[in-house]
């Protein structure tokens, strides 16, 4: 039950696909254990936000140069 409901709740709040959350938790859990499973989704969400903001910033700077 929690394997299905929890990713759906997190995905709606973080704008991440539920399957991505499940894969992250299982994949990182194999490498980093329980601590990795706990930190996988927050680290991914922060990384995704930072990368998308950097891409938007570079696109804005590139369009201003032209």
ChimeraX attribute file (.defattr): number of C-alpha atoms within 10 A of each C-alpha:
attribute: neighborCount
match mode: 1-to-1
recipient: residues
	/A:1	5
	/A:2	7
	/A:3	9
	/A:4	11
	/A:5	11
	/A:6	13
	/A:7	20
	/A:8	19
	/A:9	12
	/A:10	16
	/A:11	17
	/A:12	11
	/A:13	9
	/A:14	14
	/A:15	11
	/A:16	17
	/A:17	13
	/A:18	19
	/A:19	13
	/A:20	14
	/A:21	20
	/A:22	17
	/A:23	12
	/A:24	18
	/A:25	20
	/A:26	15
	/A:27	15
	/A:28	18
	/A:29	17
	/A:30	12
	/A:31	11
	/A:32	13
	/A:33	13
	/A:34	13
	/A:35	11
	/A:36	18
	/A:37	19
	/A:38	14
	/A:39	15
	/A:40	20
	/A:41	22
	/A:42	13
	/A:43	12
	/A:44	15
	/A:45	15
	/A:46	12
	/A:47	12
	/A:48	13
	/A:49	13
	/A:50	12
	/A:51	12
	/A:52	12
	/A:53	12
	/A:54	12
	/A:55	12
	/A:56	12
	/A:57	12
	/A:58	12
	/A:59	11
	/A:60	11
	/A:61	11
	/A:62	10
	/A:63	9
	/A:64	8
	/A:65	6
	/A:66	5
